[in-house]
Amino acid sequence: MTQPTMKANNAAPAFERDIEEFIDHTRVERGFSENTAQAYERDLNQYAAWLRAAGVPSARKVEPSHVLRFAHYLRAAAPVVKVNEDGQGGASGAIRNGVGQRDGAGRGRAYSPASVARKLASVRSWHRFLARERDYPDPTARMESARVPRRLPHVLSPEQMRALLESPDGATPVGVRDRALLEMLYAGGLRASELCALRAQHVDLPNGLVRCRGKGDKERIVPLGEAARRAVENYLSFARPKLLERKRAGARSATRNGQAEPRKFKTERAAPLTLFLGKRGEALSRVSLGTIVRHHARRAALPEWVSPHTLRHSFATHLLEGGADLRAIQEMLGHADIATTQIYTHVETQHLRESYRKAHPRA
């Protein structure tokens, strides 16, 4: 099957209008979080770029065969499109609009089944929206949803979690901050975006509670253990003021040297309000959080797959192994469907099987 040659340019204006209207719909009417809306937008920009390269002028002209070919393109070795800083195609630059992925040799590689399913779900939702709102033909109407085998999440053992939590240096502001955020990720089962969005007033330390806002803008209250409460108290009294002072000192130094005031990004304006700060006093981003977690995972000699979400998986699995009710875990994780939480029962069963095989003489 011949695939269109991808070009490093944006979607045509006709596609852009339809995508923008759909993304506004997801934010305003469906209440999607900013991260979810941005994921839909990336998927649809990639789809629109592929359609344009295939000679399709607008979403109204998309046929079922186009969607099937796009699905095949995602499952095959996707070509990598590089662009220069000026946005033009070239031999160097970064991958743009999510078109393709790159392996260590710089070649394109296929997407995982889960990524393919997610991208096709975005495509299907977009076409359904356009059929309903603009009376476009829906080329996905008779297509079945892709079924993805559910993988068990990676989980750290209690011993591995202890090693990770003890990795930060408690004598430095950054180390105290890292200990506090690791403790909170594990104690509350928070998502990375939820932790980065926390403000000091969201944490009730005397009662050991944290109020966070998750997917779909839903708010929930999660208890914090004593270890996490002490770590956050130490961070607030010792480390956070020092990190904020670094930000102020940097601004004063720039002014003394006659430099223009640096551009204030959104995260920098929000820095005094967010609970966790970067090492220069700026609001902590999800990218920085992932870097911090992986850094301490390496220091603790843990597997390379450890990420902030691993602590969330470990939180739920350890609660279940300790006898916690599945419904209570669902509420603490903020899952809308109990079926999403039930994946951790399979993790526990797998753990029991492994323990049986290791310990029973006739296993």
Backbone torsions as a table, in degrees:
resi	resn	phi	psi	omega
1	MET	NA	123.3	-178.9
2	THR	-78.4	129.8	179.2
3	GLN	-105.1	146.9	178.2
4	PRO	-66.8	150.7	176.7
5	THR	-79.2	122.0	-177.8
6	MET	-76.5	139.3	177.1
7	LYS	-115.7	146.9	-177.4
8	ALA	-82.8	71.3	174.4
9	ASN	-144.1	169.0	-177.3
10	ASN	-76.7	169.2	177.1
11	ALA	-66.5	153.8	178.7
12	ALA	-61.3	155.1	-178.9
13	PRO	-53.3	-37.7	179.9
14	ALA	-61.1	-43.1	176.6
15	PHE	-66.7	-41.8	-177.8
16	GLU	-57.5	-43.7	-179.7
17	ARG	-62.7	-44.8	-178.7
18	ASP	-66.0	-39.9	179.5
19	ILE	-67.0	-44.3	-178.7
20	GLU	-61.2	-41.4	179.6
21	GLU	-64.4	-40.1	179.5
22	PHE	-67.3	-42.4	-179.5
23	ILE	-64.7	-39.7	174.8
24	ASP	-60.3	-38.9	178.4
25	HIS	-62.7	-42.1	-179.5
26	THR	-65.8	-36.1	-178.8
27	ARG	-74.7	-48.2	-170.5
28	VAL	-84.4	-49.8	-173.1
29	GLU	-90.0	-32.6	-178.4
30	ARG	-100.1	-8.2	173.9
31	GLY	68.7	28.4	179.3
32	PHE	-68.3	148.4	175.0
33	SER	-68.5	163.3	-180.0
34	GLU	-61.4	-39.6	-179.9
35	ASN	-63.3	-42.2	179.5
36	THR	-66.8	-42.8	178.9
37	ALA	-62.0	-40.2	179.3
38	GLN	-67.0	-35.3	177.8
39	ALA	-64.9	-43.3	175.3
40	TYR	-59.3	-43.4	-177.8
41	GLU	-63.5	-41.9	177.8
42	ARG	-62.7	-44.4	-179.6
43	ASP	-61.6	-43.6	-176.9
44	LEU	-73.3	-33.1	174.4
45	ASN	-63.4	-39.7	177.3
46	GLN	-64.6	-44.2	179.3
47	TYR	-61.6	-44.2	-179.4
48	ALA	-65.4	-38.8	177.6
49	ALA	-63.2	-39.3	178.5
50	TRP	-66.5	-43.8	179.7
51	LEU	-61.4	-42.2	-179.7
52	ARG	-63.6	-41.6	178.1
53	ALA	-65.2	-25.6	178.8
54	ALA	-84.6	-0.7	177.6
55	GLY	88.5	14.4	179.2
56	VAL	-88.5	120.3	-172.5
57	PRO	-79.3	-25.1	-177.6
58	SER	-159.0	168.2	-179.9
59	ALA	-64.9	-26.1	179.3
60	ARG	-65.2	-24.6	-175.1
61	LYS	-97.1	3.0	-178.6
62	VAL	-72.2	134.2	178.4
63	GLU	-112.3	161.7	179.1
64	PRO	-54.0	-35.2	-178.9
65	SER	-63.7	-32.8	177.8
66	HIS	-65.6	-42.2	-179.8
67	VAL	-65.0	-41.5	179.5
68	LEU	-64.1	-41.3	178.8
69	ARG	-66.3	-37.0	177.2
70	PHE	-64.7	-40.6	177.4
71	ALA	-62.3	-40.8	177.5
72	HIS	-63.8	-40.5	178.0
73	TYR	-59.4	-41.8	-179.4
74	LEU	-66.0	-37.6	-176.8
75	ARG	-78.4	-22.4	-180.0
76	ALA	-86.9	-175.9	178.3
77	ALA	-73.0	103.4	-176.2
78	ALA	-74.8	129.5	179.2
79	PRO	-67.5	143.0	178.6
80	VAL	-86.6	128.8	177.8
81	VAL	-106.9	121.3	-179.6
82	LYS	-108.9	144.9	178.0
83	VAL	-131.8	148.8	175.0
84	ASN	-79.6	176.7	-178.3
85	GLU	-62.0	-25.4	179.8
86	ASP	-86.2	4.3	176.2
87	GLY	89.6	-0.3	-179.2
88	GLN	-91.8	153.1	178.5
89	GLY	-65.2	147.7	-179.7
90	GLY	-171.4	-175.4	-175.9
91	ALA	-83.1	-13.9	179.3
92	SER	-133.7	159.3	179.9
93	GLY	138.1	-161.6	-175.8
94	ALA	-117.0	158.2	175.7
95	ILE	-68.8	135.9	-174.5
96	ARG	-120.3	145.2	176.0
97	ASN	60.1	20.5	176.9
98	GLY	68.8	19.4	-177.3
99	VAL	-82.2	102.1	179.1
100	GLY	82.4	166.5	174.2
101	GLN	-129.5	165.4	-174.8
102	ARG	-125.4	134.5	175.3
103	ASP	-94.0	-174.3	-175.7
104	GLY	-62.2	-24.3	-179.2
105	ALA	-92.4	2.8	179.2
106	GLY	84.8	5.9	179.8
107	ARG	-89.0	158.8	173.5
108	GLY	-72.7	153.9	176.6
109	ARG	-140.4	158.5	-177.4
110	ALA	-69.4	153.1	174.5
111	TYR	-78.4	157.4	176.8
112	SER	-70.9	159.1	177.7
113	PRO	-56.5	-37.5	179.2
114	ALA	-65.7	-40.1	178.5
115	SER	-66.9	-40.4	178.0
116	VAL	-61.5	-45.7	-179.6
117	ALA	-61.6	-40.8	-179.9
118	ARG	-65.4	-44.3	-179.3
119	LYS	-64.8	-41.0	178.8
120	LEU	-69.0	-31.1	175.2
121	ALA	-66.0	-37.9	175.7
122	SER	-62.8	-44.2	179.1
123	VAL	-61.2	-44.6	-178.5
124	ARG	-64.1	-42.8	179.3
125	SER	-63.2	-39.7	-179.8
126	TRP	-64.2	-46.4	-179.2
127	HIS	-67.3	-36.6	176.8
128	ARG	-63.1	-41.5	178.8
129	PHE	-62.0	-45.7	-178.5
130	LEU	-67.4	-33.6	177.3
131	ALA	-67.0	-38.9	-178.6
132	ARG	-75.5	-43.3	-172.8
133	GLU	-89.0	-29.2	-174.8
134	ARG	-124.7	2.9	178.8
135	ASP	61.9	33.2	173.3
136	TYR	-75.8	154.4	169.3
137	PRO	-64.3	144.5	178.7
138	ASP	-105.5	102.6	-177.7
139	PRO	-72.5	-8.2	-179.0
140	THR	-103.0	4.8	-171.2
141	ALA	-58.4	-36.4	-176.0
142	ARG	-105.4	12.4	-179.4
143	MET	-92.4	138.5	177.9
144	GLU	-81.3	148.8	177.2
145	SER	-68.9	142.9	177.9
146	ALA	-69.4	133.3	178.8
147	ARG	-99.6	126.9	-177.1
148	VAL	-114.1	125.0	175.2
149	PRO	-59.1	132.7	-176.2
150	ARG	-79.9	122.1	178.6
151	ARG	-88.1	142.4	176.5
152	LEU	-72.4	137.9	-178.6
153	PRO	-70.6	150.7	173.9
154	HIS	-72.4	136.4	-177.4
155	VAL	-134.5	139.8	174.2
156	LEU	-88.9	147.8	174.3
157	SER	-74.5	162.8	176.1
158	PRO	-55.8	-36.4	179.0
159	GLU	-67.2	-41.5	177.7
160	GLN	-65.8	-39.0	177.4
161	MET	-61.9	-40.8	179.5
162	ARG	-62.2	-43.4	179.3
163	ALA	-62.6	-39.8	179.5
164	LEU	-65.7	-44.7	-177.8
165	LEU	-67.1	-27.5	-178.9
166	GLU	-90.9	0.1	-178.8
167	SER	-67.7	-42.1	-175.8
168	PRO	-62.8	149.5	177.7
169	ASP	-82.4	111.6	-177.0
170	GLY	-73.4	-0.6	-178.6
171	ALA	-95.3	-5.1	-177.9
172	THR	-118.7	152.9	177.8
173	PRO	-58.7	-41.7	-179.9
174	VAL	-66.2	-39.7	178.6
175	GLY	-65.1	-40.4	177.9
176	VAL	-64.7	-40.9	176.2
177	ARG	-61.6	-45.4	-178.4
178	ASP	-62.1	-40.6	178.9
179	ARG	-63.4	-41.6	-178.7
180	ALA	-65.2	-43.2	-177.5
181	LEU	-73.0	-34.1	175.7
182	LEU	-65.5	-43.8	178.6
183	GLU	-61.6	-40.7	-177.6
184	MET	-71.5	-39.1	176.7
185	LEU	-58.9	-42.9	-176.8
186	TYR	-79.0	-39.8	-176.5
187	ALA	-72.7	-31.1	-176.5
188	GLY	-109.2	-8.6	-178.4
189	GLY	64.1	33.4	-175.9
190	LEU	-77.3	148.1	169.4
191	ARG	-73.9	159.3	-179.6
192	ALA	-59.5	-44.1	-178.7
193	SER	-65.5	-34.3	179.1
194	GLU	-67.7	-42.0	179.8
195	LEU	-66.4	-42.2	-178.4
196	CYS	-67.1	-25.7	-178.9
197	ALA	-87.8	-8.5	-177.4
198	LEU	-62.1	144.3	171.3
199	ARG	-116.4	161.6	-175.9
200	ALA	-57.3	-37.1	-178.0
201	GLN	-71.6	-10.1	177.5
202	HIS	-80.6	-10.8	-176.7
203	VAL	-108.5	118.9	177.6
204	ASP	-101.1	87.7	-174.6
205	LEU	-66.3	-42.2	179.8
206	PRO	-55.9	-35.9	-179.4
207	ASN	-99.6	-1.1	178.2
208	GLY	64.3	47.3	-178.5
209	LEU	-131.3	149.7	174.7
210	VAL	-131.8	135.5	179.9
211	ARG	-106.7	119.0	-178.0
212	CYS	-129.3	159.5	-179.3
213	ARG	-115.9	120.2	-173.4
214	GLY	-107.1	-150.0	-177.2
215	LYS	-63.3	145.7	-178.7
216	GLY	68.2	17.9	179.2
217	ASP	60.4	28.7	180.0
218	LYS	-88.6	133.7	-179.0
219	GLU	-97.8	141.6	176.3
220	ARG	-143.6	159.7	178.5
221	ILE	-115.3	128.6	-176.1
222	VAL	-122.5	135.5	176.9
223	PRO	-74.6	150.0	175.5
224	LEU	-114.4	138.3	177.1
225	GLY	-74.3	171.6	-177.4
226	GLU	-62.8	-39.9	-179.2
227	ALA	-63.3	-43.5	178.9
228	ALA	-66.8	-39.8	-179.8
229	ARG	-61.6	-44.2	179.3
230	ARG	-64.9	-40.2	-178.9
231	ALA	-64.6	-40.7	179.8
232	VAL	-70.1	-39.2	176.5
233	GLU	-59.4	-43.7	179.4
234	ASN	-64.5	-39.7	178.2
235	TYR	-63.6	-45.7	-177.3
236	LEU	-66.8	-36.3	-176.4
237	SER	-85.1	-29.8	-173.8
238	PHE	-112.5	-54.1	-168.2
239	ALA	-83.6	-45.8	-175.1
240	ARG	-60.7	-43.2	176.8
241	PRO	-59.6	-36.3	179.8
242	LYS	-69.9	-37.3	177.9
243	LEU	-66.9	-39.7	176.5
244	LEU	-64.4	-36.8	179.0
245	GLU	-64.9	-34.1	176.9
246	ARG	-61.7	-39.7	179.5
247	LYS	-64.9	-45.2	-179.9
248	ARG	-65.3	-40.9	179.9
249	ALA	-63.5	-38.7	178.0
250	GLY	-64.3	-39.2	179.1
251	ALA	-67.5	-40.6	179.0
252	ARG	-65.1	-39.6	-179.9
253	SER	-64.0	-41.4	179.5
254	ALA	-64.4	-37.8	179.9
255	THR	-67.7	-42.9	179.9
256	ARG	-62.5	-35.5	-177.9
257	ASN	-82.0	4.9	177.5
258	GLY	73.9	16.8	179.8
259	GLN	-82.1	151.2	175.3
260	ALA	-65.7	147.5	178.7
261	GLU	-60.5	128.7	-177.7
262	PRO	-62.1	152.4	178.5
263	ARG	-61.1	133.4	-179.1
264	LYS	-93.4	112.3	177.6
265	PHE	-82.0	166.5	-177.9
266	LYS	-58.3	-42.0	-178.5
267	THR	-66.4	-31.8	-180.0
268	GLU	-72.6	-36.9	178.3
269	ARG	-66.3	-30.8	-177.6
270	ALA	-87.0	-5.9	-171.8
271	ALA	-53.8	-45.7	-179.0
272	PRO	-63.5	-18.2	-176.6
273	LEU	-93.1	-32.9	-177.3
274	THR	-73.1	148.0	-177.5
275	LEU	-68.9	-50.0	-175.6
276	PHE	-100.4	133.8	-176.6
277	LEU	-117.1	155.8	173.0
278	GLY	-75.0	176.0	-174.5
279	LYS	-69.4	-14.6	176.0
280	ARG	-106.4	13.9	175.8
281	GLY	89.2	2.4	178.8
282	GLU	-84.3	162.8	177.5
283	ALA	-62.1	137.4	-177.8
284	LEU	-73.2	130.2	179.1
285	SER	-95.6	165.6	177.9
286	ARG	-64.4	-35.5	178.5
287	VAL	-63.5	-45.2	179.0
288	SER	-63.8	-39.3	179.0
289	LEU	-61.5	-44.2	178.1
290	GLY	-61.9	-39.4	178.1
291	THR	-63.0	-41.6	179.9
292	ILE	-62.9	-47.0	-178.1
293	VAL	-63.4	-44.1	180.0
294	ARG	-66.3	-35.4	177.9
295	HIS	-59.7	-48.4	-178.4
296	HIS	-73.9	-27.2	174.5
297	ALA	-64.4	-40.6	177.3
298	ARG	-65.6	-42.4	178.6
299	ARG	-60.6	-32.6	-179.4
300	ALA	-91.3	8.1	179.1
301	ALA	57.4	43.1	179.1
302	LEU	-97.9	165.9	-178.5
303	PRO	-60.0	155.9	-176.1
304	GLU	-72.2	-13.9	-178.9
305	TRP	-80.8	-0.9	-178.4
306	VAL	-65.3	132.7	179.4
307	SER	-144.6	173.1	175.9
308	PRO	-54.5	-36.4	-178.7
309	HIS	-69.7	-23.2	176.7
310	THR	-60.9	-36.6	179.6
311	LEU	-68.0	-33.5	175.9
312	ARG	-66.4	-44.8	176.4
313	HIS	-61.4	-41.9	-178.7
314	SER	-66.2	-39.7	176.2
315	PHE	-54.3	-51.8	-176.6
316	ALA	-67.6	-42.3	-177.9
317	THR	-66.6	-43.0	-179.8
318	HIS	-66.9	-34.9	175.3
319	LEU	-63.8	-44.2	-179.2
320	LEU	-64.9	-42.6	178.1
321	GLU	-64.2	-27.9	178.6
322	GLY	-84.3	0.3	175.3
323	GLY	100.7	10.0	-179.8
324	ALA	-68.5	149.7	179.2
325	ASP	-72.1	138.6	-176.6
326	LEU	-62.8	-36.5	178.9
327	ARG	-65.3	-38.2	177.9
328	ALA	-65.4	-39.8	177.6
329	ILE	-64.5	-41.2	176.7
330	GLN	-56.3	-44.8	-178.8
331	GLU	-66.1	-41.9	-178.9
332	MET	-68.1	-33.4	178.6
333	LEU	-79.8	-18.9	-178.2
334	GLY	78.4	27.5	178.2
335	HIS	-78.9	133.1	177.5
336	ALA	-74.8	-29.6	-174.7
337	ASP	-120.9	131.1	179.6
338	ILE	-62.1	-26.2	179.8
339	ALA	-61.8	-32.5	178.2
340	THR	-66.0	-37.0	-179.1
341	THR	-74.8	-27.6	-175.5
342	GLN	-65.6	-14.2	177.3
343	ILE	-58.4	-29.0	-178.0
344	TYR	-73.5	-20.7	173.9
345	THR	-68.4	-32.3	177.5
346	HIS	-70.4	-35.9	176.9
347	VAL	-63.0	-43.8	-179.9
348	GLU	-64.6	-41.1	178.8
349	THR	-62.9	-41.8	177.9
350	GLN	-61.9	-40.2	178.7
351	HIS	-62.8	-40.8	179.4
352	LEU	-65.3	-41.0	178.8
353	ARG	-61.4	-43.5	179.7
354	GLU	-63.8	-41.2	178.4
355	SER	-63.9	-39.6	179.2
356	TYR	-63.9	-46.4	-179.1
357	ARG	-61.8	-35.7	-179.1
358	LYS	-76.3	-31.3	-170.2
359	ALA	-102.2	-30.4	-173.2
360	HIS	-83.2	131.8	-175.9
361	PRO	-65.2	-24.1	-178.5
362	ARG	-114.3	26.2	177.2
363	ALA	-73.0	NA	NA
